[in-house]
Amino acid sequence: MPSSTHHVAPNPKGGWSVHRHGSKRASRHFATKKAAEAYGRQVSFNQQTVLIIHHEDGSRTAPNEASADRPKARRQSSTRRH
């Protein structure tokens, strides 16, 4: 898996963590999955990475499913219409 991914995964000690692929430490730890997903989406968007959301059973969403609702960057036109 490329290093350009962020993961929302259950933490073995409880709660949910957001971490970058390959990182030994979590970026942040949250009590709820919903809060971890919101933060993960923001970080993923800002750093232009793919967000992968794990489930409690160890399965995970497909990368496109997790990042499909991220806001798209606006393209600026090189020509302006008047």
Backbone as CSV, one residue per row, in Angstrom:
resi,resn,N_x,N_y,N_z,CA_x,CA_y,CA_z,C_x,C_y,C_z
1,MET,0.846,-1.168,0.000,0.000,0.000,0.000,0.901,1.243,0.000
2,PRO,0.592,2.224,-0.824,1.437,3.418,-0.879,1.389,4.203,0.425
3,SER,2.423,4.995,0.649,2.485,5.780,1.883,1.555,6.988,1.826
4,SER,0.896,7.194,0.708,-0.010,8.332,0.584,-1.428,7.958,1.002
5,THR,-1.536,7.264,2.133,-2.849,6.914,2.666,-2.915,7.256,4.146
6,HIS,-4.105,7.569,4.593,-4.406,7.729,6.008,-5.441,6.670,6.365
7,HIS,-5.387,6.198,7.594,-6.296,5.151,8.047,-7.055,5.593,9.287
8,VAL,-8.337,5.244,9.333,-9.150,5.361,10.541,-9.354,3.916,10.987
9,ALA,-8.819,3.576,12.157,-8.848,2.188,12.601,-9.144,2.111,14.094
10,PRO,-9.759,0.986,14.524,-9.996,0.820,15.952,-8.670,0.693,16.693
11,ASN,-8.597,1.296,17.854,-7.395,1.231,18.678,-7.539,0.052,19.639
12,PRO,-6.513,-0.787,19.777,-6.617,-1.940,20.672,-6.935,-1.568,22.126
13,LYS,-6.591,-0.364,22.531,-6.847,0.082,23.912,-8.212,0.754,24.047
14,GLY,-8.971,0.811,22.956,-10.293,1.444,22.973,-10.316,2.692,22.119
15,GLY,-11.467,2.995,21.573,-11.618,4.181,20.739,-11.117,3.942,19.324
16,TRP,-10.871,5.041,18.626,-10.459,5.009,17.222,-9.269,5.920,17.007
17,SER,-8.372,5.521,16.110,-7.168,6.301,15.825,-7.098,6.643,14.346
18,VAL,-6.477,7.766,14.062,-6.183,8.173,12.695,-4.666,8.168,12.569
19,HIS,-4.160,7.453,11.564,-2.715,7.412,11.368,-2.378,7.335,9.884
20,ARG,-1.195,7.774,9.557,-0.699,7.689,8.193,-0.077,6.316,8.005
21,HIS,-0.222,5.736,6.838,0.316,4.416,6.568,1.824,4.391,6.842
22,GLY,2.260,3.414,7.588,3.676,3.261,7.903,4.111,3.965,9.171
23,SER,3.240,4.788,9.731,3.577,5.521,10.946,3.420,4.621,12.165
24,LYS,4.327,4.757,13.124,4.250,3.970,14.347,3.261,4.563,15.343
25,ARG,3.026,5.861,15.245,2.126,6.546,16.174,0.919,7.102,15.434
26,ALA,-0.179,7.179,16.149,-1.402,7.754,15.579,-1.292,9.273,15.540
27,SER,-1.931,9.872,14.540,-2.003,11.330,14.471,-2.860,11.849,15.611
28,ARG,-4.001,11.164,15.823,-4.919,11.520,16.914,-5.716,10.297,17.316
29,HIS,-6.252,10.364,18.524,-7.074,9.291,19.069,-8.438,9.878,19.435
30,PHE,-9.517,9.151,19.136,-10.872,9.632,19.380,-11.704,8.568,20.088
31,ALA,-12.698,9.014,20.809,-13.595,8.096,21.513,-14.580,7.437,20.543
32,THR,-14.965,8.160,19.478,-15.950,7.629,18.540,-15.390,7.524,17.129
33,LYS,-15.936,6.582,16.377,-15.533,6.401,14.986,-15.932,7.613,14.151
34,LYS,-17.102,8.178,14.440,-17.600,9.333,13.693,-16.618,10.513,13.791
35,ALA,-16.126,10.789,14.990,-15.168,11.886,15.184,-13.853,11.594,14.473
36,ALA,-13.408,10.344,14.530,-12.161,9.958,13.866,-12.296,10.092,12.347
37,GLU,-13.449,9.709,11.804,-13.681,9.834,10.364,-13.669,11.293,9.928
38,ALA,-14.306,12.156,10.692,-14.350,13.585,10.344,-12.942,14.169,10.308
39,TYR,-12.149,13.862,11.322,-10.774,14.350,11.359,-9.957,13.724,10.220
40,GLY,-10.129,12.419,10.013,-9.398,11.727,8.951,-9.686,12.304,7.580
41,ARG,-10.950,12.637,7.318,-11.300,13.230,6.029,-10.629,14.599,5.843
42,GLN,-10.598,15.384,6.905,-9.974,16.704,6.825,-8.471,16.584,6.556
43,VAL,-7.805,15.722,7.305,-6.361,15.529,7.140,-6.059,14.964,5.752
44,SER,-6.847,13.984,5.339,-6.647,13.371,4.036,-6.813,14.387,2.909
45,PHE,-7.817,15.235,3.031,-8.032,16.272,2.022,-6.864,17.264,2.004
46,ASN,-6.465,17.735,3.185,-5.388,18.718,3.274,-4.060,18.182,2.747
47,GLN,-3.787,16.917,2.999,-2.510,16.332,2.582,-2.619,15.566,1.269
48,GLN,-3.791,15.605,0.665,-4.070,14.965,-0.623,-3.692,13.491,-0.607
49,THR,-4.200,12.780,0.396,-3.981,11.345,0.504,-5.303,10.613,0.366
50,VAL,-5.245,9.318,0.260,-6.436,8.474,0.210,-6.778,8.079,1.640
51,LEU,-8.047,8.141,1.992,-8.496,7.763,3.330,-9.089,6.366,3.287
52,ILE,-8.616,5.493,4.165,-9.134,4.137,4.274,-9.734,3.992,5.662
53,ILE,-11.006,3.603,5.714,-11.709,3.473,6.986,-11.877,1.995,7.307
54,HIS,-11.378,1.594,8.452,-11.467,0.209,8.905,-12.720,0.035,9.750
55,HIS,-13.195,-1.200,9.815,-14.332,-1.552,10.656,-13.819,-2.303,11.880
56,GLU,-14.634,-2.456,12.884,-14.226,-3.144,14.110,-13.813,-4.582,13.848
57,ASP,-14.386,-5.230,12.822,-14.068,-6.625,12.540,-12.769,-6.803,11.747
58,GLY,-12.099,-5.702,11.417,-10.836,-5.777,10.686,-10.976,-5.521,9.198
59,SER,-12.200,-5.610,8.670,-12.395,-5.302,7.254,-12.284,-3.795,7.059
60,ARG,-12.214,-3.380,5.817,-12.094,-1.943,5.553,-12.830,-1.566,4.293
61,THR,-13.083,-0.279,4.152,-13.750,0.232,2.955,-12.743,0.275,1.818
62,ALA,-13.241,0.231,0.605,-12.374,0.417,-0.549,-11.921,1.873,-0.547
63,PRO,-10.694,2.156,-0.936,-10.207,3.541,-0.899,-11.104,4.537,-1.609
64,ASN,-11.694,4.166,-2.735,-12.562,5.094,-3.459,-13.841,5.379,-2.695
65,GLU,-14.354,4.403,-1.958,-15.574,4.614,-1.178,-15.333,5.599,-0.054
66,ALA,-14.192,5.499,0.602,-13.900,6.358,1.745,-13.628,7.789,1.331
67,SER,-13.006,7.976,0.181,-12.617,9.326,-0.221,-13.545,9.927,-1.269
68,ALA,-14.605,9.214,-1.661,-15.488,9.702,-2.721,-16.228,10.971,-2.329
69,ASP,-16.509,11.146,-1.041,-17.270,12.322,-0.631,-16.382,13.483,-0.202
70,ARG,-15.069,13.361,-0.435,-14.171,14.471,-0.119,-14.443,15.618,-1.075
71,PRO,-14.309,16.829,-0.611,-14.501,17.970,-1.517,-13.443,17.955,-2.613
72,LYS,-13.834,18.295,-3.796,-12.906,18.347,-4.917,-12.251,19.729,-4.963
73,ALA,-10.982,19.735,-5.326,-10.273,21.004,-5.469,-10.820,21.730,-6.690
74,ARG,-10.993,23.007,-6.566,-11.502,23.795,-7.685,-10.372,24.095,-8.653
75,ARG,-10.677,23.942,-9.924,-9.705,24.307,-10.945,-9.952,25.744,-11.346
76,GLN,-8.870,26.469,-11.496,-9.011,27.849,-11.921,-8.754,27.919,-13.411
77,SER,-9.615,28.590,-14.079,-9.496,28.753,-15.514,-8.375,29.730,-15.830
78,SER,-7.646,29.425,-16.907,-6.572,30.334,-17.299,-7.110,31.509,-18.105
79,THR,-8.330,31.374,-18.581,-8.938,32.486,-19.321,-10.182,32.938,-18.567
80,ARG,-10.396,34.222,-18.557,-11.564,34.779,-17.878,-12.533,35.289,-18.914
81,ARG,-13.784,35.043,-18.666,-14.822,35.573,-19.544,-15.389,36.827,-18.910
82,HIS,-15.651,37.811,-19.729,-16.207,39.071,-19.235,-17.597,39.247,-19.705
